[in-house]
Amino acid sequence: MSESTATTELIVPETDHREDIATFVRWAMEQLSLDFRVEDGVGRLPLSEADRSTFGGRSELQLDLNGAASNRQRESIDLNSRFGRWLIGRLRASGPAVHVRPKQQPTAVKDIAERLFAAYRVEGGQVHLGGCQLADYPFLRLSFAAKEEGRPCVNHLFVAHDGTSVSPQLAHDLGLLEVEPITALPPRIEEATLNALIAAGRRMAAKQSTSRDPTAAVADPLVTAVVWVKHVSGQLQFTIGDHTVGLPFSGWAKLIQAQPYVAKYSGASTFHLAATDDGRIDAFDQIATCEQSGRRGLLQEMVTCSVTGKRVLEEFTELCPVTGKHALADQFATCSVCQQRVSKTALENGVCAACRHLVKIKKDDPRLVWILGEHTGLDRWNRWQLAETEHVYIAEARSLWKRLLVVVDKETLAVRHLAAASRASRYWTPITGSAQAEWLR
């Protein structure tokens, strides 16, 4: 029996982040700060003295960016070619990882401020920063040599700063696919942290492979890049006069968006702020002008006068005991029958709606039983009509020749008003003092 040697194919992760070799080469040249230029699909790279021996003494490389080199004077950009191995070696020579950042992310506080400030409108005031901090978080990009439909390409796998995977959407939104070199000193990352992120990436690579060979190993990445993503946190302050309110914000600098201010008093969410006359800052559409006093107050503190239709601060109104609606205090009058102060809308010919709409009741009506129990002298009357308002019972008794009106407090059953009239009269004569006691006992 002959012996055979089994070979195991290395695992390359399947990802949604894929680019062609030419694009990868362009990025690598930029990352290495090489004097690389492209003309008609041909890349030209002047070589230093130290690198010329690798390429047979050439002083300049011509790279075929459109595919395999068909011209003997041009180098193939295949990553297994001598150029490809040289390029990867140069990238790895700078250390365990190269440092990059998303091209489009904000890098200064003013960029964040301008974006956020533009979303708000502050009537008679301004919005400003009450504090803002930008911090760099390390994401990892592991780049693997791969193939797509048989053609060489590069697959990128991303690891978040906390060691978790990065969704395709988040990678796109954060700009992890479009990165540029950090020309100044990059942020510092502990060796242990970098190694932990690399280990997490390798585990993800194994899980994201279609290989079912339990002995298969993950291929080494072509290059590891730390992508420094900026995170921002701070507080917006809205100032009107001597009063200020704050709105905290936090998120990835590239994605940060203005959020609505949630007003303390009305609870409304808004981008348009204003202040009441006493300095409370709230949503513009939740503030109104009182048509009685001219004061600016919260809409929730306003009511509509049921007589004039004006929108006014509630403090200038009273509740009508008959209609249950608000009315300005100067829009009340006294009912000529029950003597209650009622809104003018409740009156007709000087008589309130309650007195105009008395309803016949029996003597065993609970309300009348309470009244008669407290004022036994009224029990001699047998025929009753009754109405009630917010605070009183209005009861009218009738006999063959007379009528008796009694207005009783609903809570205490005390008599607020007592009057008598003949059956034919429209006018009531008040009963007061000792005479009142005689009627009630």
Secondary structure, DSSP 8 states (H G I E B T S, - for coil): ----------B----S-EEEHHHHHHHHHHHTT---EEETTEEEEE--HHHHGGGTT-SEEEEETTSS--STTEEE--TTSHHHHHHHHHHHHT-S-EEEEETTS--SHHHHHHHHHTT-EETTEEEEEEEEEEEEEEEEEEEEEEEETTEEEEEEEEE-TTS-B--HHHHHHHTTTSEEE--S------HHHHHHHHHHHHHHHHHT-----TT--B---SEEEEEEEEEEEEEEEEEETTEEEEEEEEEETTT-----EE-TTT--EESEEEE-TT--EEEGGGEEE-TTT--EEEGGGEEE-TTT--EEEGGGEEE-TTT--EEEGGGEEE-TTT--EEEGGGEETTEEHHHHT-EEE-TT-HHHHHHHHH-GGGGG--EEEEEE-SSEEEEEEE-SSEEEEEEEETTT--EEEEEEEETT-S--EE--HHHHHHHH-
